[in-house]
Amino acid sequence: MVLFWRHGFEGVSVAQLTETIGIAPASLYSAFGSKAELYKETLELYLRRVTVQATYTLETDRPIGETVGALLKSAVLSVTDDKTGIRGCMISLGMLFHAPDNATLAGHVEGLRRHWQERIASRLQRAIGAGELATSQRADEWACYLVSLMQGMGIQARDGASRDALMVVARLGFTTMFGSPETFDKCMPESRALQR
């Protein structure tokens, strides 16, 4: 996973993969079918690691301000987690630029990003329906805003931004939606966060 996360799909050769895994190329193809299929499995592994926190946060019935605050805070914690030696989000940064031959795989990664935005929009729509969130913007517009904010924080983290600096960005983003940062300052990401 680390090779793909650090260098991207096209930046990693089959020789690098087999050397890192400790298997022959024939074994890699036998187990995964192709480098692209191994990349997809790596993305799924990454998603399992990082979305436990975020998924739980979205699925709770706590007030939407607390939900969004916890989501933004957990995003900052995730993209600035230095345990792997790689910052940023593997999904947000994955396959943004690619060779024409890899368009299908890039579409797969784009679909993962789109699915996450749709899940956020669904939760925001519930909040609008319950009268918790102003209807000045549609749920899909707010979701696009939040995902853009989180993806931008991932890029900033990759470029070296500190956790503290990105918490300020998250707080500003929260204030744009809710006016006051009071709830953001009080909320904590869920304790069910997956420890990496």
RATA-V353669 format. One record per pair of residues at least 12 apart in sequence whose ideal C-beta (glycine too) atoms are under 7 Angstrom apart, sorted by the first residue. I is the first residue (numbers start at 1). J is the second residue. If there is no record, write none. Layout:
I/J, I/J
This chain:
1/42, 1/45, 1/46, 2/84, 2/86, 3/16, 3/17, 3/20, 4/39, 4/42, 5/86, 5/90, 6/86, 8/94, 9/39, 9/95, 9/102, 9/105, 10/98, 10/99, 10/102, 14/28, 14/35, 17/35, 17/38, 36/105, 39/105, 40/108, 43/90, 43/91, 43/94, 43/109, 43/112, 46/90, 46/91, 47/91, 49/194, 49/196, 50/78, 52/192, 52/193, 52/194, 53/74, 53/189, 53/190, 53/192, 53/193, 53/194, 54/71, 54/74, 56/190, 56/192, 57/70, 57/71, 57/74, 57/189, 57/190, 58/71, 58/119, 58/120, 58/123, 63/132, 64/127, 64/132, 64/133, 65/178, 65/183, 66/183, 66/187, 67/123, 68/146, 68/174, 68/177, 69/174, 69/183, 69/184, 69/187, 70/187, 70/188, 70/189, 70/190, 72/170, 72/173, 72/174, 73/170, 73/187, 73/189, 74/189, 74/193, 75/150, 75/153, 76/153, 76/163, 76/166, 76/167, 76/170, 77/189, 79/153, 79/154, 79/157, 80/157, 80/163, 80/166, 81/196, 83/196, 87/157, 87/158, 88/154, 88/155, 88/157, 88/158, 89/154, 91/109, 91/112, 91/113, 92/113, 92/151, 92/154, 93/154, 93/158, 94/109, 95/109, 116/147, 117/143, 117/144, 117/147, 120/143, 120/146, 120/147, 121/139, 121/140, 121/143, 124/139, 124/142, 124/143, 125/139, 142/177, 149/173, 153/166, 153/169, 153/170, 171/184
